[in-house]
Amino acid sequence: MPWNIIRMTVNEIAAGMNLQLQVAFEAMFKASHAPKDAAMFGNRFFEDDYTYYFPPGAARFFSVVMTGFGAKDCPEPDRESVSLLVGNADAVTSLLRSVPKPKGK
């Protein structure tokens, strides 16, 4: 199963949609007994965009909500480019490989 990505515009952020997404994920994550293979990550560099990433395990309990927010399949993000928003303390190291950046970037 692929990772999922949700991108938000500045207007969506201003309307609080990012908070709605995070609150919904946190509630469903806890209700699902904090599965080790699920988490919510946010883009660390907001000047690039407002992006949220979900590993494949999140789809078991959050796919309907992700679809409602326009989620798309994506490759695993670079560990250095994201921050853990909701998940187990070890989610960064257990769910994200350290993906080397291509030369010249």
Secondary structure, 3 states (H helix, E strand, C coil): CCEEEEEECHHHHHCCHHHHHHHHHHHHHHHCCCCCCCEEEEECCCCCCEEEEECHHHHHHHHHHHHHCCCEEECCCCHHHEEEEEECCCHHHHHCCCCCCCCCC
